[in-house]
Amino acid sequence: MNSRFKKTVWRTLATATVGIAAGASLVACSSGPGGSADSGSAEDLEKALQTESSITVWAWAPAVEDIAKAFEEKYPKITVNVENVGTGNDQYTKLQNAIKAGSGAPDVAQIEYYALPQFALGNSLADLSKFGFDDLEDKFTASTWNSVNLNDKLYALPQDSGPMAMFYRKDVFDKYGIAVPETWDQYIAAAKTIHDADPNAYITNDTGDAGFTTSMIWQAGGKPYTVDGENVGINLQDEGSKKWADKWNQLVEGGYVAQTSSWSDEWFRGLSDGSIATLIIGSWMPGNLEGQAPDGSGQWRVAPMPQYEAGGTATAENGGGGDAVLEQSKNKLVAAAFLKYMNAEEGTQISIDKGGFPSTNADLESDEFLGYESEYFGGQKINEVFADSAKNVVKGWQYLPFQVYANSIYNDTVGQAYANKSDLNEGLTAWQKASASYGSEQGFTVSEK
């Protein structure tokens, strides 16, 4: 097996509790030795790397430590201090506190795509186009590049991505004579076949998850969030939202999805023994299966996401994030240079080697990446499926500029529909109203379409 592409990926987080007030003053002064300028050319970045200085990076991705070491070897006058102050929610809380205080923020921070719009408010993140990084667009997939470009500014460089696919147990499908579902109608029929034959077996689990819900609405063509500065539209009953909810209701209301929490021991047991037969999830999942569901080795396979219409190819992103330079940074040139090294130069391969799923086109198209045969997945070239998915992500998706908060109240709204096995549309409507109310309180002009 080509161990270079053996997946050992971290999972992405879907919820957090911190909110950011619209219009808050988050501007911090930027000065200091080495790379203090707020803008600069490639030559300016290279010059800054020849002067002794240091930067601090807040990140939880396993690859960042190794990338920092490689960067320091290449640029021995630079020290990169990597700090894991917590994943997702924990880091965001500390980051926001530092932004509000006007001091204490790192030079560089890892931020998931769904959370980035909140931190782009109030000039708390540097516009990377000032360093010429807008010229890097062709290096990245369209969906990840769109996720880091907000209000005509480039607030981060993509680090990894999560184009979605269907992971399925071939042995379970073979046992019940189920063909790999190509449409959601076929998927629902397979769910009924499995559960009717064995009441302890399910096509998948789902107790309600904000990140999964938004990804599924995305794949269905929904655009429930529209953002233009501080003008925000929320419509979780648009055509795509209803298309997904009406279809998924057949599984939730019918009791055809396991009431098992993702990432629990019970969940991994179900993935190991086949009582949970599929996962609709991001392409960063293989390493989690290999590490936590070893008894499923040889039984799992990967296929494209089922479609609403036969012959369709639409997919969505589920997870992933990028890295930003903070306006508080007193060493922006070096911080920007490290960002470029990590996400657009040598660091991308280090990320892949550590299990990150790439957002860079060259890596997604390389023969070595596409030709990787996974023993866990029965020798299948799984990256071929993932790479195709990355090309077919539906365009035009936006997150709320207070998505972190919106996700934190998901369980109080849509989550209740899951718990009661009731209409998901009612849960989406409640989520919309609660999110809109919060946005208005924070000073946004919110319309519910």
C-alpha positions as a printed NumPy array, in Angstrom:
array([[  0.   ,   0.   ,   0.   ],
       [  1.139,   3.53 ,  -0.718],
       [  1.333,   4.797,   2.854],
       [  1.846,   8.319,   1.639],
       [ -1.894,   8.685,   1.232],
       [ -3.024,   6.595,   4.172],
       [ -5.647,   8.758,   5.845],
       [ -5.221,   9.836,   9.456],
       [ -7.46 ,  12.854,   9.317],
       [ -8.88 ,  14.968,  12.098],
       [-12.577,  15.578,  11.961],
       [-14.051,  19.024,  11.552],
       [-16.339,  20.6  ,  14.113],
       [-19.866,  21.705,  13.353],
       [-20.954,  23.796,  16.313],
       [-19.679,  26.61 ,  18.485],
       [-21.131,  29.132,  20.877],
       [-19.393,  32.45 ,  20.348],
       [-21.111,  35.288,  18.46 ],
       [-19.666,  38.496,  17.026],
       [-21.54 ,  41.769,  17.104],
       [-21.901,  43.56 ,  13.804],
       [-19.974,  46.785,  13.588],
       [-17.818,  46.027,  16.621],
       [-14.483,  47.792,  16.588],
       [-11.914,  45.051,  16.205],
       [ -9.114,  47.049,  14.636],
       [ -5.673,  46.622,  16.161],
       [ -2.488,  48.477,  15.325],
       [  0.175,  46.64 ,  13.374],
       [  3.834,  47.398,  13.867],
       [  7.048,  45.654,  14.757],
       [ 10.352,  44.364,  13.463],
       [ 11.018,  42.236,  10.404],
       [  7.708,  42.098,   8.563],
       [  5.571,  44.833,  10.094],
       [  4.057,  46.17 ,   6.852],
       [  0.37 ,  45.613,   6.155],
       [  1.084,  44.857,   2.492],
       [  3.945,  43.777,   0.31 ],
       [  5.146,  42.035,  -2.82 ],
       [  6.712,  38.594,  -3.079],
       [ 10.095,  40.312,  -2.835],
       [  9.032,  42.054,   0.364],
       [  7.953,  38.739,   1.878],
       [ 11.253,  37.105,   0.947],
       [ 13.218,  40.012,   2.432],
       [ 11.276,  39.786,   5.694],
       [ 12.23 ,  36.123,   5.944],
       [ 15.9  ,  37.085,   6.052],
       [ 15.493,  39.059,   9.28 ],
       [ 15.28 ,  37.34 ,  12.657],
       [ 11.724,  37.346,  13.974],
       [  8.979,  35.034,  15.148],
       [  5.279,  34.402,  14.63 ],
       [  2.637,  32.568,  16.627],
       [  0.171,  30.226,  14.957],
       [ -3.023,  28.915,  16.548],
       [ -4.028,  25.651,  14.914],
       [ -5.234,  22.167,  15.773],
       [ -4.473,  20.384,  12.489],
       [ -1.799,  17.701,  13.073],
       [  0.249,  18.792,  10.062],
       [  0.906,  22.359,  11.201],
       [  3.709,  21.419,  13.629],
       [  5.565,  19.565,  10.868],
       [  4.971,  22.389,   8.398],
       [  6.388,  24.87 ,  10.905],
       [  9.533,  22.764,  11.353],
       [ 10.051,  22.516,   7.6  ],
       [  9.52 ,  26.265,   7.25 ],
       [ 12.082,  26.982,   9.962],
       [ 14.601,  24.734,   8.226],
       [ 14.108,  26.646,   4.992],
       [ 14.124,  30.04 ,   6.729],
       [ 16.391,  29.589,   9.789],
       [ 16.001,  33.179,  10.949],
       [ 12.279,  32.663,  11.54 ],
       [ 10.753,  30.968,  14.584],
       [  7.202,  29.622,  14.264],
       [  5.455,  28.979,  17.559],
       [  2.511,  26.636,  17.009],
       [ -0.07 ,  26.586,  19.785],
       [ -3.104,  24.317,  19.985],
       [ -5.415,  26.373,  22.193],
       [ -8.355,  24.089,  21.437],
       [-10.271,  22.858,  18.435],
       [-13.024,  24.831,  16.777],
       [-15.26 ,  26.335,  19.449],
       [-12.542,  26.532,  22.132],
       [-10.154,  28.373,  19.836],
       [-12.831,  30.677,  18.457],
       [-13.818,  31.8  ,  21.954],
       [-10.207,  32.625,  22.838],
       [ -9.625,  34.261,  19.481],
       [-12.67 ,  36.471,  19.815],
       [-11.692,  37.467,  23.337],
       [ -8.249,  38.525,  22.09 ],
       [ -9.786,  40.466,  19.22 ],
       [-12.126,  42.334,  21.561],
       [ -9.278,  43.034,  23.98 ],
       [ -7.09 ,  44.42 ,  21.205],
       [ -4.162,  42.196,  22.168],
       [ -3.222,  38.578,  22.631],
       [ -4.246,  37.262,  19.227],
       [ -1.832,  35.088,  17.224],
       [ -0.285,  36.129,  13.937],
       [ -1.994,  33.254,  12.111],
       [ -5.128,  31.304,  13.012],
       [ -6.787,  28.22 ,  11.56 ],
       [-10.497,  28.941,  10.98 ],
       [-13.137,  26.648,   9.513],
       [-14.987,  27.91 ,   6.457],
       [-18.334,  28.195,   8.215],
       [-16.805,  30.368,  10.964],
       [-14.678,  32.597,   8.741],
       [-17.418,  35.168,   7.949],
       [-17.754,  36.033,  11.628],
       [-14.05 ,  36.726,  12.032],
       [-13.964,  38.742,   8.813],
       [-16.18 ,  41.342,  10.5  ],
       [-14.739,  44.479,  12.021],
       [-11.413,  44.316,  10.169],
       [-10.053,  41.635,  12.5  ],
       [ -8.447,  39.66 ,   9.652],
       [ -5.933,  40.967,   7.128],
       [ -6.889,  41.213,   3.462],
       [ -4.404,  38.836,   1.823],
       [ -4.844,  40.411,  -1.587],
       [ -2.537,  43.137,  -0.272],
       [  0.242,  40.548,  -0.493],
       [ -0.674,  39.549,  -4.038],
       [ -2.332,  36.319,  -2.912],
       [ -5.364,  36.889,  -5.118],
       [ -3.082,  35.622,  -7.915],
       [ -3.198,  32.182,  -6.264],
       [ -6.841,  31.558,  -7.216],
       [ -6.067,  28.955,  -9.886],
       [ -4.212,  26.816,  -7.358],
       [ -7.38 ,  26.062,  -5.379],
       [-10.722,  24.425,  -6.003],
       [-13.506,  26.854,  -6.815],
       [-15.546,  26.001,  -3.725],
       [-12.734,  26.513,  -1.222],
       [-11.566,  29.716,  -2.907],
       [-15.125,  31.043,  -2.743],
       [-15.224,  30.216,   0.973],
       [-12.271,  32.479,   1.795],
       [-13.352,  35.409,  -0.399],
       [-15.877,  37.583,   1.402],
       [-17.063,  41.097,   0.562],
       [-14.467,  41.32 ,  -2.212],
       [-11.604,  40.611,   0.174],
       [ -9.381,  37.559,   0.59 ],
       [ -9.437,  36.679,   4.28 ],
       [ -7.638,  33.299,   4.294],
       [ -5.955,  30.694,   2.151],
       [ -7.697,  27.299,   1.943],
       [ -5.962,  24.589,   3.939],
       [ -8.143,  21.556,   3.397],
       [-11.552,  20.629,   2.036],
       [-14.379,  18.161,   2.479],
       [-16.11 ,  17.336,  -0.815],
       [-18.85 ,  14.876,   0.069],
       [-19.256,  11.252,  -0.934],
       [-21.183,   8.179,   0.173],
       [-19.218,   5.671,   2.229],
       [-20.986,   2.305,   2.237],
       [-20.617,  -1.258,   3.502],
       [-20.351,  -3.505,   0.463],
       [-20.976,  -6.612,   2.554],
       [-24.28 ,  -5.247,   3.863],
       [-25.434,  -4.198,   0.399],
       [-24.48 ,  -7.613,  -0.978],
       [-26.288,  -9.392,   1.855],
       [-29.576,  -7.688,   1.007],
       [-29.089,  -7.537,  -2.759],
       [-28.943,  -3.734,  -2.762],
       [-27.378,  -1.954,  -5.727],
       [-25.299,   1.116,  -4.888],
       [-27.886,   3.94 ,  -4.718],
       [-27.489,   6.57 ,  -7.408],
       [-30.529,   8.613,  -6.363],
       [-31.991,   9.608,  -3.01 ],
       [-35.141,   7.635,  -3.805],
       [-32.984,   4.524,  -4.217],
       [-31.176,   5.396,  -0.983],
       [-34.463,   5.617,   0.925],
       [-35.586,   2.307,  -0.551],
       [-32.303,   0.74 ,   0.587],
       [-32.858,   2.17 ,   4.078],
       [-36.205,   0.454,   4.303],
       [-34.833,  -2.85 ,   3.007],
       [-32.053,  -2.902,   5.608],
       [-34.116,  -1.865,   8.613],
       [-37.144,  -3.978,   7.743],
       [-34.892,  -7.04 ,   7.521],
       [-33.052,  -6.251,  10.766],
       [-34.568,  -3.774,  13.269],
       [-31.095,  -3.202,  14.731],
       [-29.585,  -2.199,  11.389],
       [-29.823,   1.18 ,   9.675],
       [-28.68 ,   2.791,   6.443],
       [-27.1  ,   5.588,   8.481],
       [-27.284,   7.51 ,  11.747],
       [-28.546,  11.049,  12.186],
       [-29.579,  12.778,  15.378],
       [-29.334,  16.232,  13.828],
       [-26.178,  18.167,  13.012],
       [-25.93 ,  21.743,  11.769],
       [-22.961,  21.115,   9.501],
       [-24.574,  18.057,   7.916],
       [-27.857,  19.9  ,   7.398],
       [-26.286,  22.885,   5.669],
       [-24.147,  20.594,   3.493],
       [-27.196,  18.584,   2.43 ],
       [-29.163,  21.74 ,   1.625],
       [-26.123,  22.922,  -0.35 ],
       [-26.103,  19.726,  -2.427],
       [-29.837,  20.105,  -3.059],
       [-29.194,  23.501,  -4.642],
       [-30.412,  25.523,  -1.691],
       [-29.111,  29.018,  -1.036],
       [-30.772,  29.8  ,   2.286],
       [-28.264,  32.484,   3.25 ],
       [-27.575,  35.632,   1.259],
       [-25.083,  38.125,   2.591],
       [-24.211,  41.584,   1.3  ],
       [-22.225,  43.381,   3.955],
       [-24.553,  43.828,   6.93 ],
       [-27.635,  42.971,   4.858],
       [-28.536,  39.338,   5.471],
       [-31.272,  37.169,   4.02 ],
       [-32.338,  33.888,   5.648],
       [-34.72 ,  31.494,   3.934],
       [-34.526,  27.934,   5.214],
       [-37.65 ,  27.134,   3.227],
       [-36.194,  27.926,  -0.175],
       [-36.483,  25.301,  -2.898],
       [-33.286,  23.457,  -2.006],
       [-33.958,  23.468,   1.734],
       [-37.432,  22.016,   1.252],
       [-36.154,  19.515,  -1.317],
       [-33.718,  18.092,   1.215],
       [-36.101,  18.221,   4.195],
       [-38.965,  16.584,   2.296],
       [-36.691,  13.753,   1.203],
       [-34.921,  13.274,   4.556],
       [-38.242,  13.374,   6.408],
       [-38.982,   9.965,   4.956],
       [-36.037,   8.585,   6.914],
       [-36.454,  10.594,  10.128],
       [-40.223,  10.309,  10.5  ],
       [-40.15 ,   6.662,   9.449],
       [-37.496,   5.745,  12.028],
       [-35.058,   4.58 ,   9.355],
       [-31.987,   6.401,  10.73 ],
       [-30.166,   5.271,  13.862],
       [-30.529,   7.542,  16.885],
       [-26.807,   7.217,  17.508],
       [-24.613,  10.254,  18.068],
       [-21.75 ,  10.665,  15.644],
       [-18.249,  10.279,  17.085],
       [-19.533,   8.204,  20.004],
       [-18.192,   4.748,  20.861],
       [-21.558,   3.318,  19.853],
       [-21.268,   4.988,  16.455],
       [-17.872,   3.496,  15.748],
       [-19.132,   0.068,  16.861],
       [-21.95 ,   0.391,  14.337],
       [-19.492,   1.334,  11.618],
       [-17.312,  -1.626,  12.574],
       [-20.025,  -4.285,  12.673],
       [-22.084,  -2.983,   9.749],
       [-25.228,  -2.067,  11.694],
       [-24.68 ,   1.413,  10.248],
       [-24.312,   0.791,   6.53 ],
       [-23.462,   4.202,   5.033],
       [-22.129,   7.641,   5.804],
       [-22.783,  10.749,   3.73 ],
       [-19.819,  12.833,   4.773],
       [-16.703,  14.755,   3.74 ],
       [-13.687,  13.19 ,   2.073],
       [-11.609,  13.589,   5.221],
       [-13.426,  10.592,   6.769],
       [-11.241,   7.607,   5.689],
       [ -8.648,   7.992,   8.43 ],
       [-11.324,   8.087,  11.094],
       [-12.747,   4.806,   9.83 ],
       [ -9.344,   3.18 ,   9.615],
       [ -8.406,   4.27 ,  13.116],
       [-11.696,   3.846,  14.959],
       [-13.528,   1.121,  13.023],
       [-10.717,  -1.337,  12.199],
       [-13.046,  -4.348,  12.017],
       [-14.681,  -2.772,   8.968],
       [-11.465,  -3.077,   6.963],
       [-12.076,  -4.511,   3.52 ],
       [-15.837,  -4.02 ,   3.777],
       [-16.161,  -0.294,   3.163],
       [-16.308,   1.345,  -0.268],
       [-16.849,   4.88 ,  -1.561],
       [-19.35 ,   6.077,  -4.171],
       [-20.628,   9.475,  -5.333],
       [-23.389,  11.135,  -3.343],
       [-26.885,  10.032,  -4.367],
       [-28.687,  12.576,  -6.534],
       [-32.164,  14.055,  -6.697],
       [-32.312,  13.294, -10.413],
       [-30.736,  10.285, -12.127],
       [-27.517,  11.224, -13.873],
       [-26.837,  14.256, -11.682],
       [-23.415,  15.038, -10.255],
       [-24.08 ,  17.734,  -7.63 ],
       [-22.053,  17.624,  -4.417],
       [-21.259,  19.941,  -1.525],
       [-18.512,  20.623,   0.971],
       [-18.691,  19.204,   4.485],
       [-16.005,  20.59 ,   6.738],
       [-12.601,  21.985,   6.001],
       [-11.111,  25.393,   6.615],
       [ -8.322,  27.818,   5.944],
       [ -5.754,  29.988,   7.677],
       [ -5.876,  33.737,   8.215],
       [ -3.494,  36.497,   9.246],
       [ -4.801,  38.576,  12.146],
       [ -4.831,  42.359,  11.896],
       [ -3.256,  42.402,  15.355],
       [ -0.144,  40.753,  13.951],
       [  2.995,  42.859,  14.218],
       [  4.77 ,  40.628,  11.727],
       [  2.339,  40.411,   8.834],
       [  4.898,  39.858,   6.071],
       [  6.329,  36.776,   7.75 ],
       [  2.86 ,  35.59 ,   8.747],
       [  1.689,  35.906,   5.145],
       [  4.802,  34.12 ,   3.88 ],
       [  4.159,  31.227,   6.266],
       [  0.522,  31.094,   5.139],
       [  1.623,  30.819,   1.512],
       [  4.219,  28.156,   2.307],
       [  1.7  ,  26.135,   4.302],
       [ -1.195,  26.218,   1.85 ],
       [  0.188,  26.951,  -1.61 ],
       [  3.76 ,  25.626,  -1.551],
       [  5.679,  22.783,   0.132],
       [  3.336,  22.628,   3.091],
       [  0.48 ,  21.197,   1.035],
       [  2.246,  17.861,   0.627],
       [  3.042,  17.728,   4.324],
       [ -0.676,  18.199,   5.029],
       [ -1.575,  15.365,   2.675],
       [  1.024,  13.095,   4.238],
       [ -0.569,  13.767,   7.635],
       [ -4.029,  12.937,   6.313],
       [ -5.441,  16.287,   5.249],
       [ -7.672,  16.259,   2.197],
       [ -6.247,  18.797,  -0.285],
       [ -7.907,  21.931,  -1.601],
       [ -5.212,  22.449,  -4.241],
       [ -5.983,  21.449,  -7.825],
       [ -2.501,  20.154,  -8.587],
       [ -2.619,  17.706,  -5.691],
       [ -6.145,  16.569,  -6.519],
       [ -5.087,  15.886, -10.099],
       [ -1.74 ,  14.19 ,  -9.435],
       [ -1.303,  10.604, -10.61 ],
       [  0.056,   9.569,  -7.228],
       [ -2.959,  10.944,  -5.376],
       [ -5.529,   9.54 ,  -7.802],
       [ -3.758,   6.197,  -8.055],
       [ -3.662,   5.497,  -4.326],
       [ -5.296,   2.122,  -3.58 ],
       [ -6.736,   1.808,  -0.095],
       [ -6.479,  -1.593,   1.563],
       [ -9.144,  -0.586,   4.054],
       [-11.523,   0.125,   1.169],
       [-10.834,  -3.173,  -0.578],
       [ -8.121,  -1.791,  -2.856],
       [-10.417,   0.882,  -4.288],
       [ -8.903,   4.081,  -5.682],
       [-11.035,   6.19 ,  -3.373],
       [ -9.383,   9.499,  -4.246],
       [-10.808,   9.283,  -7.744],
       [-14.301,   9.557,  -6.249],
       [-13.289,  12.38 ,  -3.932],
       [-11.546,  14.351,  -6.685],
       [-14.628,  14.122,  -8.905],
       [-16.732,  15.323,  -6.   ],
       [-14.475,  18.349,  -5.534],
       [-15.112,  19.328,  -9.16 ],
       [-18.891,  19.094,  -8.788],
       [-19.545,  21.165,  -5.677],
       [-22.597,  23.367,  -6.306],
       [-21.554,  26.987,  -6.744],
       [-22.815,  30.044,  -4.917],
       [-23.034,  28.867,  -1.306],
       [-22.757,  31.441,   1.488],
       [-22.621,  31.162,   5.272],
       [-24.101,  33.651,   7.696],
       [-21.769,  36.236,   9.213],
       [-22.956,  34.782,  12.532],
       [-22.999,  31.106,  11.522],
       [-21.083,  30.041,  14.607],
       [-23.915,  31.274,  16.791],
       [-26.59 ,  29.935,  14.438],
       [-25.05 ,  26.479,  14.606],
       [-25.001,  26.637,  18.401],
       [-28.817,  26.935,  18.55 ],
       [-29.449,  24.196,  15.987],
       [-30.244,  21.548,  18.603],
       [-32.915,  23.793,  20.107],
       [-34.71 ,  24.043,  16.767],
       [-34.054,  21.459,  14.054],
       [-32.681,  19.103,  16.676],
       [-36.115,  18.945,  18.282],
       [-37.646,  17.717,  15.019],
       [-35.117,  14.871,  14.994],
       [-35.848,  14.036,  18.618],
       [-39.597,  13.971,  17.985],
       [-39.363,  12.324,  14.546],
       [-41.41 ,  15.218,  13.226],
       [-41.325,  17.45 ,  10.144],
       [-37.842,  18.845,   9.558],
       [-39.377,  21.815,   7.729],
       [-40.859,  23.003,  11.024],
       [-37.449,  22.706,  12.636],
       [-35.82 ,  24.651,   9.806],
       [-38.427,  27.394,  10.145],
       [-37.753,  27.645,  13.876],
       [-33.993,  27.76 ,  13.215],
       [-34.525,  30.532,  10.679],
       [-36.551,  32.666,  13.084],
       [-34.103,  32.225,  15.96 ],
       [-31.115,  32.989,  13.718],
       [-32.809,  36.046,  12.229],
       [-33.692,  37.347,  15.668],
       [-30.094,  37.038,  16.827],
       [-28.787,  38.717,  13.68 ],
       [-31.118,  41.666,  14.148],
       [-30.023,  42.011,  17.772],
       [-26.411,  42.203,  16.597],
       [-27.153,  45.097,  14.251],
       [-27.59 ,  43.281,  10.945],
       [-30.435,  44.148,   8.625],
       [-32.08 ,  40.722,   8.342],
       [-34.827,  39.734,   5.945],
       [-36.669,  36.422,   6.052],
       [-37.608,  35.587,   2.476]])
